[in-house]
């Protein structure tokens, strides 16, 4: 089985010891599958989110079918001798490829970082002005915080080798995925 992954955020310009925390609420009402978890991968190029530089792992907790539950994880960044400079935060969805069982919903994504800048799926860049306030793209990249409740994973479909993930945008603004 392959794992369906969705990009939730990207924290760039990180150095050894910086911390990144991400959390979201997931709704899952199936006892076994599907299940979601939060995961991270390292990136090696601040201009290319697909510049994979190894797994950063994530939480060991999967959504458990009990309804809404919060999943969170904190990473302490390791540049691996300056070969990595970013962390891509993912939502991973696990289901049976033989018998897909349902959907999960994601809400209230929060990402905070002690340094660097946070890139959202729509391309917005959040940085900290030094006072703990994220204020958009600026030259004082000291970390930032962001929270969004706009996108919801509303359905996951799998049939043979075909897979689909439906993302619901309840806002009136367009979102570039």
PyMOL commands that place a pseudoatom at each C-alpha (Angstrom):
pseudoatom trace, name=CA, resn=UNK, resi=1, chain=A, elem=C, hetatm=0, pos=[0.000, 0.000, 0.000]
pseudoatom trace, name=CA, resn=UNK, resi=2, chain=A, elem=C, hetatm=0, pos=[1.215, 3.481, -0.733]
pseudoatom trace, name=CA, resn=UNK, resi=3, chain=A, elem=C, hetatm=0, pos=[0.602, 6.334, 1.665]
pseudoatom trace, name=CA, resn=UNK, resi=4, chain=A, elem=C, hetatm=0, pos=[-1.420, 9.334, 0.562]
pseudoatom trace, name=CA, resn=UNK, resi=5, chain=A, elem=C, hetatm=0, pos=[0.398, 12.506, 1.642]
pseudoatom trace, name=CA, resn=UNK, resi=6, chain=A, elem=C, hetatm=0, pos=[-0.675, 16.121, 1.650]
pseudoatom trace, name=CA, resn=UNK, resi=7, chain=A, elem=C, hetatm=0, pos=[1.555, 19.134, 2.134]
pseudoatom trace, name=CA, resn=UNK, resi=8, chain=A, elem=C, hetatm=0, pos=[0.329, 21.145, 5.149]
pseudoatom trace, name=CA, resn=UNK, resi=9, chain=A, elem=C, hetatm=0, pos=[3.207, 23.603, 5.519]
pseudoatom trace, name=CA, resn=UNK, resi=10, chain=A, elem=C, hetatm=0, pos=[6.890, 24.149, 4.881]
pseudoatom trace, name=CA, resn=UNK, resi=11, chain=A, elem=C, hetatm=0, pos=[9.341, 25.793, 7.275]
pseudoatom trace, name=CA, resn=UNK, resi=12, chain=A, elem=C, hetatm=0, pos=[12.463, 27.080, 5.497]
pseudoatom trace, name=CA, resn=UNK, resi=13, chain=A, elem=C, hetatm=0, pos=[15.767, 28.640, 6.545]
pseudoatom trace, name=CA, resn=UNK, resi=14, chain=A, elem=C, hetatm=0, pos=[16.180, 26.420, 9.613]
pseudoatom trace, name=CA, resn=UNK, resi=15, chain=A, elem=C, hetatm=0, pos=[19.463, 25.665, 11.405]
pseudoatom trace, name=CA, resn=UNK, resi=16, chain=A, elem=C, hetatm=0, pos=[20.521, 23.065, 13.981]
pseudoatom trace, name=CA, resn=UNK, resi=17, chain=A, elem=C, hetatm=0, pos=[18.462, 23.177, 17.164]
pseudoatom trace, name=CA, resn=UNK, resi=18, chain=A, elem=C, hetatm=0, pos=[15.519, 25.203, 15.797]
pseudoatom trace, name=CA, resn=UNK, resi=19, chain=A, elem=C, hetatm=0, pos=[12.147, 23.780, 16.820]
pseudoatom trace, name=CA, resn=UNK, resi=20, chain=A, elem=C, hetatm=0, pos=[8.985, 23.387, 14.775]
pseudoatom trace, name=CA, resn=UNK, resi=21, chain=A, elem=C, hetatm=0, pos=[5.631, 22.336, 16.227]
pseudoatom trace, name=CA, resn=UNK, resi=22, chain=A, elem=C, hetatm=0, pos=[2.601, 21.411, 14.148]
pseudoatom trace, name=CA, resn=UNK, resi=23, chain=A, elem=C, hetatm=0, pos=[-0.838, 20.220, 15.152]
pseudoatom trace, name=CA, resn=UNK, resi=24, chain=A, elem=C, hetatm=0, pos=[-4.257, 19.710, 13.657]
pseudoatom trace, name=CA, resn=UNK, resi=25, chain=A, elem=C, hetatm=0, pos=[-7.597, 18.207, 14.558]
pseudoatom trace, name=CA, resn=UNK, resi=26, chain=A, elem=C, hetatm=0, pos=[-8.623, 15.107, 12.632]
pseudoatom trace, name=CA, resn=UNK, resi=27, chain=A, elem=C, hetatm=0, pos=[-12.089, 13.583, 12.423]
pseudoatom trace, name=CA, resn=UNK, resi=28, chain=A, elem=C, hetatm=0, pos=[-12.150, 9.853, 11.877]
pseudoatom trace, name=CA, resn=UNK, resi=29, chain=A, elem=C, hetatm=0, pos=[-15.157, 7.671, 12.677]
pseudoatom trace, name=CA, resn=UNK, resi=30, chain=A, elem=C, hetatm=0, pos=[-13.849, 4.322, 11.410]
pseudoatom trace, name=CA, resn=UNK, resi=31, chain=A, elem=C, hetatm=0, pos=[-12.397, 1.923, 13.980]
pseudoatom trace, name=CA, resn=UNK, resi=32, chain=A, elem=C, hetatm=0, pos=[-9.475, 0.684, 11.866]
pseudoatom trace, name=CA, resn=UNK, resi=33, chain=A, elem=C, hetatm=0, pos=[-8.926, 2.533, 8.599]
pseudoatom trace, name=CA, resn=UNK, resi=34, chain=A, elem=C, hetatm=0, pos=[-8.654, 5.149, 7.293]
pseudoatom trace, name=CA, resn=UNK, resi=35, chain=A, elem=C, hetatm=0, pos=[-6.358, 6.793, 9.798]
pseudoatom trace, name=CA, resn=UNK, resi=36, chain=A, elem=C, hetatm=0, pos=[-4.307, 9.984, 9.664]
pseudoatom trace, name=CA, resn=UNK, resi=37, chain=A, elem=C, hetatm=0, pos=[-1.071, 11.091, 11.291]
pseudoatom trace, name=CA, resn=UNK, resi=38, chain=A, elem=C, hetatm=0, pos=[1.266, 14.091, 11.202]
pseudoatom trace, name=CA, resn=UNK, resi=39, chain=A, elem=C, hetatm=0, pos=[4.678, 13.612, 9.568]
pseudoatom trace, name=CA, resn=UNK, resi=40, chain=A, elem=C, hetatm=0, pos=[7.726, 15.605, 8.495]
pseudoatom trace, name=CA, resn=UNK, resi=41, chain=A, elem=C, hetatm=0, pos=[10.364, 15.343, 5.800]
pseudoatom trace, name=CA, resn=UNK, resi=42, chain=A, elem=C, hetatm=0, pos=[13.533, 17.383, 5.408]
pseudoatom trace, name=CA, resn=UNK, resi=43, chain=A, elem=C, hetatm=0, pos=[14.194, 19.570, 2.371]
pseudoatom trace, name=CA, resn=UNK, resi=44, chain=A, elem=C, hetatm=0, pos=[17.541, 20.732, 1.031]
pseudoatom trace, name=CA, resn=UNK, resi=45, chain=A, elem=C, hetatm=0, pos=[16.597, 23.687, -1.180]
pseudoatom trace, name=CA, resn=UNK, resi=46, chain=A, elem=C, hetatm=0, pos=[14.674, 26.723, 0.112]
pseudoatom trace, name=CA, resn=UNK, resi=47, chain=A, elem=C, hetatm=0, pos=[13.231, 27.312, -3.351]
pseudoatom trace, name=CA, resn=UNK, resi=48, chain=A, elem=C, hetatm=0, pos=[12.031, 23.743, -4.001]
pseudoatom trace, name=CA, resn=UNK, resi=49, chain=A, elem=C, hetatm=0, pos=[9.653, 21.934, -1.650]
pseudoatom trace, name=CA, resn=UNK, resi=50, chain=A, elem=C, hetatm=0, pos=[10.269, 18.669, -3.508]
pseudoatom trace, name=CA, resn=UNK, resi=51, chain=A, elem=C, hetatm=0, pos=[14.026, 18.665, -2.713]
pseudoatom trace, name=CA, resn=UNK, resi=52, chain=A, elem=C, hetatm=0, pos=[13.692, 15.624, -0.441]
pseudoatom trace, name=CA, resn=UNK, resi=53, chain=A, elem=C, hetatm=0, pos=[16.526, 15.224, 2.082]
pseudoatom trace, name=CA, resn=UNK, resi=54, chain=A, elem=C, hetatm=0, pos=[15.265, 12.414, 4.328]
pseudoatom trace, name=CA, resn=UNK, resi=55, chain=A, elem=C, hetatm=0, pos=[12.512, 11.597, 6.764]
pseudoatom trace, name=CA, resn=UNK, resi=56, chain=A, elem=C, hetatm=0, pos=[12.102, 13.723, 9.882]
pseudoatom trace, name=CA, resn=UNK, resi=57, chain=A, elem=C, hetatm=0, pos=[9.506, 11.246, 11.241]
pseudoatom trace, name=CA, resn=UNK, resi=58, chain=A, elem=C, hetatm=0, pos=[6.455, 12.372, 13.150]
pseudoatom trace, name=CA, resn=UNK, resi=59, chain=A, elem=C, hetatm=0, pos=[4.094, 11.290, 15.841]
pseudoatom trace, name=CA, resn=UNK, resi=60, chain=A, elem=C, hetatm=0, pos=[3.418, 7.618, 16.483]
pseudoatom trace, name=CA, resn=UNK, resi=61, chain=A, elem=C, hetatm=0, pos=[-0.266, 8.316, 17.126]
pseudoatom trace, name=CA, resn=UNK, resi=62, chain=A, elem=C, hetatm=0, pos=[-2.815, 7.683, 14.384]
pseudoatom trace, name=CA, resn=UNK, resi=63, chain=A, elem=C, hetatm=0, pos=[-6.380, 8.910, 14.472]
pseudoatom trace, name=CA, resn=UNK, resi=64, chain=A, elem=C, hetatm=0, pos=[-8.368, 6.143, 16.141]
pseudoatom trace, name=CA, resn=UNK, resi=65, chain=A, elem=C, hetatm=0, pos=[-11.950, 6.358, 14.930]
pseudoatom trace, name=CA, resn=UNK, resi=66, chain=A, elem=C, hetatm=0, pos=[-13.278, 8.052, 18.057]
pseudoatom trace, name=CA, resn=UNK, resi=67, chain=A, elem=C, hetatm=0, pos=[-14.337, 11.257, 16.290]
pseudoatom trace, name=CA, resn=UNK, resi=68, chain=A, elem=C, hetatm=0, pos=[-12.362, 14.505, 16.605]
pseudoatom trace, name=CA, resn=UNK, resi=69, chain=A, elem=C, hetatm=0, pos=[-8.904, 14.228, 18.136]
pseudoatom trace, name=CA, resn=UNK, resi=70, chain=A, elem=C, hetatm=0, pos=[-5.859, 16.484, 18.079]
pseudoatom trace, name=CA, resn=UNK, resi=71, chain=A, elem=C, hetatm=0, pos=[-2.546, 15.250, 16.694]
pseudoatom trace, name=CA, resn=UNK, resi=72, chain=A, elem=C, hetatm=0, pos=[0.667, 17.189, 17.382]
pseudoatom trace, name=CA, resn=UNK, resi=73, chain=A, elem=C, hetatm=0, pos=[4.385, 16.802, 16.976]
pseudoatom trace, name=CA, resn=UNK, resi=74, chain=A, elem=C, hetatm=0, pos=[7.492, 18.889, 17.730]
pseudoatom trace, name=CA, resn=UNK, resi=75, chain=A, elem=C, hetatm=0, pos=[10.687, 18.494, 15.735]
pseudoatom trace, name=CA, resn=UNK, resi=76, chain=A, elem=C, hetatm=0, pos=[14.156, 19.712, 16.736]
pseudoatom trace, name=CA, resn=UNK, resi=77, chain=A, elem=C, hetatm=0, pos=[15.856, 20.524, 13.463]
pseudoatom trace, name=CA, resn=UNK, resi=78, chain=A, elem=C, hetatm=0, pos=[19.038, 18.680, 12.415]
pseudoatom trace, name=CA, resn=UNK, resi=79, chain=A, elem=C, hetatm=0, pos=[20.783, 20.122, 9.335]
pseudoatom trace, name=CA, resn=UNK, resi=80, chain=A, elem=C, hetatm=0, pos=[22.841, 16.940, 8.863]
pseudoatom trace, name=CA, resn=UNK, resi=81, chain=A, elem=C, hetatm=0, pos=[26.056, 18.905, 8.356]
pseudoatom trace, name=CA, resn=UNK, resi=82, chain=A, elem=C, hetatm=0, pos=[24.313, 21.787, 6.535]
pseudoatom trace, name=CA, resn=UNK, resi=83, chain=A, elem=C, hetatm=0, pos=[22.804, 19.490, 3.870]
pseudoatom trace, name=CA, resn=UNK, resi=84, chain=A, elem=C, hetatm=0, pos=[19.217, 20.298, 4.978]
pseudoatom trace, name=CA, resn=UNK, resi=85, chain=A, elem=C, hetatm=0, pos=[17.544, 23.665, 5.586]
pseudoatom trace, name=CA, resn=UNK, resi=86, chain=A, elem=C, hetatm=0, pos=[13.803, 23.024, 5.696]
pseudoatom trace, name=CA, resn=UNK, resi=87, chain=A, elem=C, hetatm=0, pos=[11.037, 20.862, 7.117]
pseudoatom trace, name=CA, resn=UNK, resi=88, chain=A, elem=C, hetatm=0, pos=[7.947, 19.908, 5.111]
pseudoatom trace, name=CA, resn=UNK, resi=89, chain=A, elem=C, hetatm=0, pos=[4.956, 19.093, 7.315]
pseudoatom trace, name=CA, resn=UNK, resi=90, chain=A, elem=C, hetatm=0, pos=[2.594, 16.484, 5.909]
pseudoatom trace, name=CA, resn=UNK, resi=91, chain=A, elem=C, hetatm=0, pos=[-0.757, 14.942, 6.687]
pseudoatom trace, name=CA, resn=UNK, resi=92, chain=A, elem=C, hetatm=0, pos=[-0.498, 11.226, 5.927]
pseudoatom trace, name=CA, resn=UNK, resi=93, chain=A, elem=C, hetatm=0, pos=[-3.544, 9.090, 5.281]
pseudoatom trace, name=CA, resn=UNK, resi=94, chain=A, elem=C, hetatm=0, pos=[-3.498, 5.323, 5.729]
pseudoatom trace, name=CA, resn=UNK, resi=95, chain=A, elem=C, hetatm=0, pos=[-6.200, 3.081, 4.293]
pseudoatom trace, name=CA, resn=UNK, resi=96, chain=A, elem=C, hetatm=0, pos=[-6.561, -0.352, 2.763]
pseudoatom trace, name=CA, resn=UNK, resi=97, chain=A, elem=C, hetatm=0, pos=[-5.979, -0.366, -0.988]
pseudoatom trace, name=CA, resn=UNK, resi=98, chain=A, elem=C, hetatm=0, pos=[-8.151, -3.470, -1.282]
pseudoatom trace, name=CA, resn=UNK, resi=99, chain=A, elem=C, hetatm=0, pos=[-11.145, -2.095, 0.604]
pseudoatom trace, name=CA, resn=UNK, resi=100, chain=A, elem=C, hetatm=0, pos=[-11.182, 1.681, 1.243]
pseudoatom trace, name=CA, resn=UNK, resi=101, chain=A, elem=C, hetatm=0, pos=[-13.272, 2.323, 4.319]
pseudoatom trace, name=CA, resn=UNK, resi=102, chain=A, elem=C, hetatm=0, pos=[-14.111, 6.012, 4.495]
pseudoatom trace, name=CA, resn=UNK, resi=103, chain=A, elem=C, hetatm=0, pos=[-12.885, 9.528, 4.987]
pseudoatom trace, name=CA, resn=UNK, resi=104, chain=A, elem=C, hetatm=0, pos=[-11.017, 11.698, 7.462]
pseudoatom trace, name=CA, resn=UNK, resi=105, chain=A, elem=C, hetatm=0, pos=[-11.369, 15.452, 7.935]
pseudoatom trace, name=CA, resn=UNK, resi=106, chain=A, elem=C, hetatm=0, pos=[-8.593, 17.826, 8.966]
pseudoatom trace, name=CA, resn=UNK, resi=107, chain=A, elem=C, hetatm=0, pos=[-9.241, 21.154, 10.678]
pseudoatom trace, name=CA, resn=UNK, resi=108, chain=A, elem=C, hetatm=0, pos=[-7.461, 23.881, 12.656]
pseudoatom trace, name=CA, resn=UNK, resi=109, chain=A, elem=C, hetatm=0, pos=[-3.902, 23.396, 11.407]
pseudoatom trace, name=CA, resn=UNK, resi=110, chain=A, elem=C, hetatm=0, pos=[-1.353, 25.255, 13.545]
pseudoatom trace, name=CA, resn=UNK, resi=111, chain=A, elem=C, hetatm=0, pos=[2.373, 25.564, 12.817]
pseudoatom trace, name=CA, resn=UNK, resi=112, chain=A, elem=C, hetatm=0, pos=[4.900, 27.387, 14.987]
pseudoatom trace, name=CA, resn=UNK, resi=113, chain=A, elem=C, hetatm=0, pos=[8.637, 27.744, 14.528]
pseudoatom trace, name=CA, resn=UNK, resi=114, chain=A, elem=C, hetatm=0, pos=[11.461, 29.193, 16.611]
pseudoatom trace, name=CA, resn=UNK, resi=115, chain=A, elem=C, hetatm=0, pos=[13.176, 30.423, 13.415]
pseudoatom trace, name=CA, resn=UNK, resi=116, chain=A, elem=C, hetatm=0, pos=[12.884, 30.459, 9.651]
pseudoatom trace, name=CA, resn=UNK, resi=117, chain=A, elem=C, hetatm=0, pos=[9.722, 31.218, 7.732]
pseudoatom trace, name=CA, resn=UNK, resi=118, chain=A, elem=C, hetatm=0, pos=[6.530, 29.224, 7.310]
pseudoatom trace, name=CA, resn=UNK, resi=119, chain=A, elem=C, hetatm=0, pos=[5.165, 28.727, 3.806]
pseudoatom trace, name=CA, resn=UNK, resi=120, chain=A, elem=C, hetatm=0, pos=[1.477, 27.847, 3.574]
pseudoatom trace, name=CA, resn=UNK, resi=121, chain=A, elem=C, hetatm=0, pos=[-0.071, 25.805, 0.747]
pseudoatom trace, name=CA, resn=UNK, resi=122, chain=A, elem=C, hetatm=0, pos=[-1.374, 29.018, -0.867]
pseudoatom trace, name=CA, resn=UNK, resi=123, chain=A, elem=C, hetatm=0, pos=[2.184, 30.445, -1.008]
pseudoatom trace, name=CA, resn=UNK, resi=124, chain=A, elem=C, hetatm=0, pos=[1.794, 32.963, 1.843]
pseudoatom trace, name=CA, resn=UNK, resi=125, chain=A, elem=C, hetatm=0, pos=[4.980, 33.344, 3.900]
pseudoatom trace, name=CA, resn=UNK, resi=126, chain=A, elem=C, hetatm=0, pos=[4.652, 33.972, 7.651]
pseudoatom trace, name=CA, resn=UNK, resi=127, chain=A, elem=C, hetatm=0, pos=[7.601, 35.348, 9.614]
pseudoatom trace, name=CA, resn=UNK, resi=128, chain=A, elem=C, hetatm=0, pos=[8.006, 36.850, 13.058]
pseudoatom trace, name=CA, resn=UNK, resi=129, chain=A, elem=C, hetatm=0, pos=[8.692, 40.548, 13.534]
pseudoatom trace, name=CA, resn=UNK, resi=130, chain=A, elem=C, hetatm=0, pos=[10.641, 39.773, 16.727]
pseudoatom trace, name=CA, resn=UNK, resi=131, chain=A, elem=C, hetatm=0, pos=[7.619, 40.350, 18.974]
pseudoatom trace, name=CA, resn=UNK, resi=132, chain=A, elem=C, hetatm=0, pos=[6.012, 36.954, 18.473]
pseudoatom trace, name=CA, resn=UNK, resi=133, chain=A, elem=C, hetatm=0, pos=[3.640, 38.274, 15.815]
pseudoatom trace, name=CA, resn=UNK, resi=134, chain=A, elem=C, hetatm=0, pos=[3.541, 36.707, 12.356]
pseudoatom trace, name=CA, resn=UNK, resi=135, chain=A, elem=C, hetatm=0, pos=[3.241, 39.579, 9.891]
pseudoatom trace, name=CA, resn=UNK, resi=136, chain=A, elem=C, hetatm=0, pos=[3.829, 38.215, 6.420]
pseudoatom trace, name=CA, resn=UNK, resi=137, chain=A, elem=C, hetatm=0, pos=[6.987, 38.235, 4.339]
pseudoatom trace, name=CA, resn=UNK, resi=138, chain=A, elem=C, hetatm=0, pos=[9.739, 40.468, 5.714]
pseudoatom trace, name=CA, resn=UNK, resi=139, chain=A, elem=C, hetatm=0, pos=[13.503, 40.595, 6.152]
pseudoatom trace, name=CA, resn=UNK, resi=140, chain=A, elem=C, hetatm=0, pos=[13.469, 39.717, 9.863]
pseudoatom trace, name=CA, resn=UNK, resi=141, chain=A, elem=C, hetatm=0, pos=[12.973, 35.939, 9.670]
pseudoatom trace, name=CA, resn=UNK, resi=142, chain=A, elem=C, hetatm=0, pos=[13.014, 35.019, 13.346]
pseudoatom trace, name=CA, resn=UNK, resi=143, chain=A, elem=C, hetatm=0, pos=[10.292, 32.400, 13.257]
pseudoatom trace, name=CA, resn=UNK, resi=144, chain=A, elem=C, hetatm=0, pos=[6.578, 32.665, 13.175]
pseudoatom trace, name=CA, resn=UNK, resi=145, chain=A, elem=C, hetatm=0, pos=[3.239, 31.139, 13.933]
pseudoatom trace, name=CA, resn=UNK, resi=146, chain=A, elem=C, hetatm=0, pos=[0.284, 30.509, 11.736]
pseudoatom trace, name=CA, resn=UNK, resi=147, chain=A, elem=C, hetatm=0, pos=[-3.109, 28.977, 12.068]
pseudoatom trace, name=CA, resn=UNK, resi=148, chain=A, elem=C, hetatm=0, pos=[-5.621, 28.205, 9.371]
pseudoatom trace, name=CA, resn=UNK, resi=149, chain=A, elem=C, hetatm=0, pos=[-9.010, 26.560, 9.452]
pseudoatom trace, name=CA, resn=UNK, resi=150, chain=A, elem=C, hetatm=0, pos=[-9.861, 27.094, 5.802]
pseudoatom trace, name=CA, resn=UNK, resi=151, chain=A, elem=C, hetatm=0, pos=[-9.183, 23.713, 4.193]
pseudoatom trace, name=CA, resn=UNK, resi=152, chain=A, elem=C, hetatm=0, pos=[-10.803, 20.420, 5.140]
pseudoatom trace, name=CA, resn=UNK, resi=153, chain=A, elem=C, hetatm=0, pos=[-9.948, 16.985, 3.735]
pseudoatom trace, name=CA, resn=UNK, resi=154, chain=A, elem=C, hetatm=0, pos=[-13.526, 15.988, 3.021]
pseudoatom trace, name=CA, resn=UNK, resi=155, chain=A, elem=C, hetatm=0, pos=[-13.140, 12.655, 1.258]
pseudoatom trace, name=CA, resn=UNK, resi=156, chain=A, elem=C, hetatm=0, pos=[-10.583, 10.002, 0.386]
pseudoatom trace, name=CA, resn=UNK, resi=157, chain=A, elem=C, hetatm=0, pos=[-11.372, 7.539, -2.397]
pseudoatom trace, name=CA, resn=UNK, resi=158, chain=A, elem=C, hetatm=0, pos=[-9.312, 4.575, -3.510]
pseudoatom trace, name=CA, resn=UNK, resi=159, chain=A, elem=C, hetatm=0, pos=[-10.199, 2.034, -6.178]
pseudoatom trace, name=CA, resn=UNK, resi=160, chain=A, elem=C, hetatm=0, pos=[-7.445, -0.271, -7.360]
pseudoatom trace, name=CA, resn=UNK, resi=161, chain=A, elem=C, hetatm=0, pos=[-4.504, 1.947, -8.316]
pseudoatom trace, name=CA, resn=UNK, resi=162, chain=A, elem=C, hetatm=0, pos=[-6.693, 5.098, -8.528]
pseudoatom trace, name=CA, resn=UNK, resi=163, chain=A, elem=C, hetatm=0, pos=[-6.687, 7.395, -5.500]
pseudoatom trace, name=CA, resn=UNK, resi=164, chain=A, elem=C, hetatm=0, pos=[-8.357, 10.734, -4.846]
pseudoatom trace, name=CA, resn=UNK, resi=165, chain=A, elem=C, hetatm=0, pos=[-8.313, 13.200, -1.994]
pseudoatom trace, name=CA, resn=UNK, resi=166, chain=A, elem=C, hetatm=0, pos=[-11.092, 15.782, -1.875]
pseudoatom trace, name=CA, resn=UNK, resi=167, chain=A, elem=C, hetatm=0, pos=[-10.210, 19.065, -0.199]
pseudoatom trace, name=CA, resn=UNK, resi=168, chain=A, elem=C, hetatm=0, pos=[-13.037, 21.413, 0.824]
pseudoatom trace, name=CA, resn=UNK, resi=169, chain=A, elem=C, hetatm=0, pos=[-12.425, 25.165, 0.964]
pseudoatom trace, name=CA, resn=UNK, resi=170, chain=A, elem=C, hetatm=0, pos=[-15.286, 26.824, 2.896]
pseudoatom trace, name=CA, resn=UNK, resi=171, chain=A, elem=C, hetatm=0, pos=[-13.842, 30.324, 2.421]
pseudoatom trace, name=CA, resn=UNK, resi=172, chain=A, elem=C, hetatm=0, pos=[-14.607, 32.637, -0.472]
pseudoatom trace, name=CA, resn=UNK, resi=173, chain=A, elem=C, hetatm=0, pos=[-10.891, 32.944, -1.339]
pseudoatom trace, name=CA, resn=UNK, resi=174, chain=A, elem=C, hetatm=0, pos=[-9.135, 30.757, -3.884]
pseudoatom trace, name=CA, resn=UNK, resi=175, chain=A, elem=C, hetatm=0, pos=[-6.350, 28.503, -2.611]
pseudoatom trace, name=CA, resn=UNK, resi=176, chain=A, elem=C, hetatm=0, pos=[-3.302, 27.472, -4.636]
pseudoatom trace, name=CA, resn=UNK, resi=177, chain=A, elem=C, hetatm=0, pos=[-2.387, 23.911, -3.640]
for i in range(1, 177): cmd.bond("trace and resi %d" % i, "trace and resi %d" % (i + 1))
show_as sticks, trace
zoom trace
